[in-house]
Amino acid sequence: MNKTVDNWIEVDGRKFLTDIGVRPGQTVLDFGCGEGHYTIPASKLVGRDGKVYALDKDSDILDKLKDRITESRIENVELINESSRIPLEENSVDVVLCYDVIHFMKIDERKLVYDEICRVLKDDGFFSIYPKHHKNNYPLMELANVKLRDIVKEIENSGFVLDRKFTGKLLHDDYYDEGFVLNFKKGE
Ligand SMILES: C[S@@+](CC[C@H](N)C(=O)[O-])C[C@H]1O[C@@H](n2cnc3c(N)ncnc32)[C@H](O)[C@@H]1O
């Protein structure tokens, strides 16, 4: 790991997740967890009474994360190798993170994922998304022509309401990026 990633994992990531509302004892799903740049700070923050499910479709990346959590003796993370489907009970998760992931998905797959997230999220939980790579922010892949306001509409069409926006310094890949995440809660 480089120093930036170390600093994020040890200090800034935990602070960021606290700022957006993650609390000790909670159950968090990190959807599209990658190498765990948000999974590991979340696991430290939720602590022994909490749990983090780290889900990714890429088994190689999950192997890397497995090595990292074993080395760090982290015991509250469960890895899930799955694409788009979430093999968890309904109403079982306090927080879902989906950071820098949705540009990989076509619109139908995004809808499936938002519906799945809504299903597993508790009624008083929240869904936090880092919508990188849309039309106005380094456009890429399936989001290259999608505006931010259309992403918000897609998510709201799956039963969510936009609640808050958090702007600040985020880790993107292995560097700091000024950006924002959007927190959604479940609609009535
Ligand atoms: C750019 S990485 C972001 C990793 C991490 N969330 C972060 O911010 O550091 C995107 C990850 O999403 C995963 N991914 C993309 N589409 C997915 C899907 N439909 N189901 C599960 N994982 C997916 C990819 O395999 C990749 O590891």
PDBQT file of the ligand as one rigid body, heavy atoms in Angstrom, charges set to zero:
ROOT
HETATM    1  C1  LIG A 201     -13.373   1.114  -9.112  1.00  0.00    +0.000 C 
HETATM    2  S1  LIG A 201     -13.648  -0.221  -8.028  1.00  0.00    +0.000 S 
HETATM    3  C2  LIG A 201     -14.115   0.614  -6.543  1.00  0.00    +0.000 C 
HETATM    4  C3  LIG A 201     -13.744  -0.179  -5.313  1.00  0.00    +0.000 C 
HETATM    5  C4  LIG A 201     -14.139   0.463  -3.981  1.00  0.00    +0.000 C 
HETATM    6  N1  LIG A 201     -15.575   0.621  -3.869  1.00  0.00    +0.000 N 
HETATM    7  C5  LIG A 201     -13.437   1.779  -3.797  1.00  0.00    +0.000 C 
HETATM    8  O1  LIG A 201     -14.082   2.826  -3.915  1.00  0.00    +0.000 OA
HETATM    9  O2  LIG A 201     -12.229   1.771  -3.518  1.00  0.00    +0.000 OA
HETATM   10  C6  LIG A 201     -15.186  -0.923  -8.588  1.00  0.00    +0.000 C 
HETATM   11  C7  LIG A 201     -15.446  -2.351  -8.078  1.00  0.00    +0.000 C 
HETATM   12  O3  LIG A 201     -16.806  -2.682  -8.320  1.00  0.00    +0.000 OA
HETATM   13  C8  LIG A 201     -16.876  -4.051  -8.696  1.00  0.00    +0.000 C 
HETATM   14  N2  LIG A 201     -18.137  -4.260  -9.437  1.00  0.00    +0.000 N 
HETATM   15  C9  LIG A 201     -18.517  -3.668 -10.576  1.00  0.00    +0.000 A 
HETATM   16  N3  LIG A 201     -19.739  -4.085 -10.945  1.00  0.00    +0.000 NA
HETATM   17  C10 LIG A 201     -20.152  -4.960 -10.014  1.00  0.00    +0.000 A 
HETATM   18  C11 LIG A 201     -21.335  -5.734  -9.845  1.00  0.00    +0.000 A 
HETATM   19  N4  LIG A 201     -22.338  -5.697 -10.726  1.00  0.00    +0.000 N 
HETATM   20  N5  LIG A 201     -21.446  -6.569  -8.774  1.00  0.00    +0.000 NA
HETATM   21  C12 LIG A 201     -20.426  -6.613  -7.877  1.00  0.00    +0.000 A 
HETATM   22  N6  LIG A 201     -19.272  -5.902  -7.981  1.00  0.00    +0.000 NA
HETATM   23  C13 LIG A 201     -19.137  -5.081  -9.029  1.00  0.00    +0.000 A 
HETATM   24  C14 LIG A 201     -15.621  -4.239  -9.540  1.00  0.00    +0.000 C 
HETATM   25  O4  LIG A 201     -15.255  -5.615  -9.636  1.00  0.00    +0.000 OA
HETATM   26  C15 LIG A 201     -14.597  -3.397  -8.782  1.00  0.00    +0.000 C 
HETATM   27  O5  LIG A 201     -13.870  -4.141  -7.842  1.00  0.00    +0.000 OA
ENDROOT
TORSDOF 0
